[in-house]
């Protein structure tokens, strides 16, 4: 399995790319709401809390799909 952290807990090259890709995706969204007049800290909190929940849902869906796939392969 590929790693996003090295043995010292630092980002690997791919981990760094993932952070940069995330920043590029979030920057326009953040900017859009700040330009609409929303408070920078509120935007930050909403994005942070919202992404935490979204990330958990995406992760759980991926785990469930992987388990279902393995189960289907075992029943064949």
C-alpha positions in Angstrom: 0.0 0.0 0.0 1.3 3.5 -0.9 2.0 5.9 2.0 1.3 9.6 2.4 3.6 9.9 5.4 7.1 8.7 5.8 8.6 6.9 8.8 9.1 10.2 10.6 5.5 11.3 10.1 6.2 13.8 7.4 4.3 14.0 4.2 5.7 12.0 1.3 5.8 13.6 -2.1 2.3 12.3 -2.8 1.1 13.5 0.6 2.3 17.0 -0.3 0.5 16.8 -3.7 -2.7 15.9 -1.9 -2.4 18.9 0.4 -1.7 21.2 -2.5 -4.6 19.8 -4.5 -6.9 20.3 -1.5 -5.7 23.9 -1.1 -6.4 24.6 -4.8 -9.9 23.2 -4.5 -10.8 25.0 -1.3 -9.2 28.4 -2.0 -11.9 29.5 -4.6 -14.7 28.3 -2.3 -13.2 30.2 0.7 -12.6 33.3 -1.4 -16.2 33.2 -2.8 -17.8 33.3 0.6 -15.4 36.0 2.0 -16.1 38.2 -1.0 -19.9 37.7 -0.3 -19.2 39.4 3.0 -19.0 36.5 5.4 -16.6 36.6 8.3 -13.3 34.9 7.5 -13.3 32.9 10.8 -16.9 31.8 10.3 -16.1 30.6 6.8 -13.0 28.8 8.1 -15.0 27.1 10.9 -17.9 26.0 8.6 -15.4 24.6 6.0 -13.4 22.9 8.7 -16.3 21.3 10.5 -18.1 20.5 7.3 -15.1 18.9 5.7 -14.5 16.8 8.8 -18.0 15.4 8.5 -17.8 15.0 4.7 -14.4 13.3 5.0 -15.7 10.9 7.6 -18.7 10.0 5.4 -16.6 9.5 2.3 -14.1 7.4 4.2 -16.9 5.2 5.7 -18.6 4.8 2.3 -15.2 3.7 0.8 -14.7 1.2 3.6 -18.2 -0.2 3.2 -17.8 -0.5 -0.6 -14.5 -2.2 -0.2 -15.9 -4.7 2.3 -18.9 -5.4 0.1 -16.6 -6.0 -2.9 -14.5 -8.5 -0.8 -17.6 -10.2 0.4 -18.9 -10.6 -3.2 -15.6 -11.9 -4.3 -15.6 -14.5 -1.5 -19.1 -15.7 -2.3 -18.3 -16.4 -6.0 
